[in-house]
Amino acid sequence: MRLIETIANSKMKQLDFGDGMVLYRGEIHMIRAIGDHPGMFISEIARYFGVTRAVISKTVLKIEKSGYVRKEIDPLDKKRVQVYLTERGEAAYQAHNAFHLKKDDYIFAHLEGLSAKELEAVSVFLDKAQQMIDHHF
């Protein structure tokens, strides 16, 4: 239960990546998704996060105003908008990746030391934990 509460309560926490880049977790994870998949449509981002297009549009507008992303009209369908990182967005994307490398390396080192059977047990547990989280939120 502590893990679920920690996850639920961390959604509004801000992260400071330096150089004036202070972002909520949802914002930086949206930047990460766009960095991983440049040119995503608003509807694709919504499906990726499992939320409505309105939620994504609102967040994209906010990070666009802050200079992290830019929108372009799809040349094949003028009704659709694609989202790309700006130079500032790319800096935030790289800072986020570095943050995770620094903060999460110990867990990956631990997982690399596990046997195939132990990894399977961890995987099954995490799947069940994800189902529990999905059920609660």
N, C-alpha and C positions, 0 to 999 in steps of 0.2 A: 504494500500500500504506500510505503514511503516513496518508492520509485515513481509511482503514478502521481502522487502529490507533487513531487519535485518537478516532473515533466509538466504538469498542469500549471504550476506556479511560475515556471520559467518562461512562459510564452511572452510576457510583457517586459522581460529583462532587456536592458540595452547593453550593447557591447561597444567598447571604444577601441577602434583600430588605429588610432593616432591620426595626425594630419586633419583633424576636424571630422573624421569619419566615425560618428556615433550613430549606430543603427539598432533598431529593435531586431530581435531574432527573426521574426517573420520577414522583415525587409532584407536582411543579409541572406536569408535562405532563398528568397526570391531572386536576389542578385546572383546567387550561386546557380540556381536552376537556369537562368537566362545565360549565364556564362558557360554552363555545360551544354546548353542547347540554343545557340544564337539564332535569332529570328523566330522564336516561338510566337505563336498567336496567343492572344489573351485567353481564348477558349482552351488551348492546350495547357497553358499554365494553370488554369482553373482545374482541369482534369488531373494534372500532375499533383496538385495539393489537395484535391478533393473538396474544393470550395466553389462558391458561385463566381461567375464572371464579374459580378458587381464588386465583390470583395477584392478580386485581383485588379480590376480597373482602378479602384480607389488607392490601393497600395502602389500600383505602377505610376499613377499620377503623382503621388507623394514623392517617390524616389526619382521620378523624372524631374520634378521641380527642384530637387536637391542635386541634380546633375549626374545621377548614377546611370540612367538609362535614356535611350531615345527611341521614339516610335517611328515606324515607317509604314506607309500604305503598301499593301501587297500589290505588286504590279499585275498579278494575274486576277485579283479580285479586289476591287477598290473598296469593298465594304469591310475588308479584314485588315487588321493592324498587326505588324510584327514588332517585336521588342528586341533591342540590342543594347549591350553595355556601351557606355561612353568610356573615355579614358579614365575618368574618376571611378566609374563602375568597375572597370578592369582592375584598378588599384585596390578597391574594396574586395573584389573577388579573390585576388592574390593574397591580401592580408588575411582573409577568412581561411583560405587554404593553409597558410602558414600557422594561423592560430590553432587549427585542428591538428596539424602535424606536431606542434609543440605540446598541446594539451592531451592528445589521445594516443601518443606513441606507446605509452606503457601498456595500454589495453591490447594493442595490436601485437606487441612483443609477447604478452601473456598468451594470446590466442595461438600464435605461431608455435608455442611450446606444447600445445595440447595434442593428444592423439586423435586419430580420425573418430574414434568412438566418443571421446570427450567433446569434440567439436560438434558432433551430431546431437549430443545431449544439450549442449548450449543452444544450438540452432532450434531444436524443438521447444525448449523453454522460451526463447525469445519470440518465436511464433505465437505461443500461447499468451505471453505477456502482451504482444501487440493486439491480439484478439480482445484481451481484457480491456486494454486502453481504448480500442475502437468502440467497444460496448459502452464504456463510461463517458466517452466524449462524442 
